[in-house]
């Protein structure tokens, strides 16, 4: 299927319904695809893969904007 054949709104709705780890993985892949001429070093590729693995395994977690804002507010007050 070509990109032109995809309904971008349907794709977006489907992606947004995925759990956070899968959305994060897709976001990473999309960002990397925006600069296809740039090659990442093997060390950086290994680091990215390690970060994805830690996130998917539950070793690390992500934080919502609200959680980060509350934490910053607590630190600054």
WOQUIWO-V13202 format. One line per field, one symbol per residue. ss: DSSP state (H for helix, E for strand, C for the rest). burial: 1 if it has 16 or more other ideal C-beta (glycine too) atoms within 10 Angstrom, else 0. A space follows every 50 residues. Layout:
ss->???
burial->???
This chain:
ss->CCHHHCCHHHHHHHHHCCCHHHHHHHHHHHHHHHCCCCCCCHHHHHHHHH HHHHHHHCCCCCCCHHHHHHHHHHHHC
burial->00000000000000000000000100000000000000000000000000 000010000000000000000000000
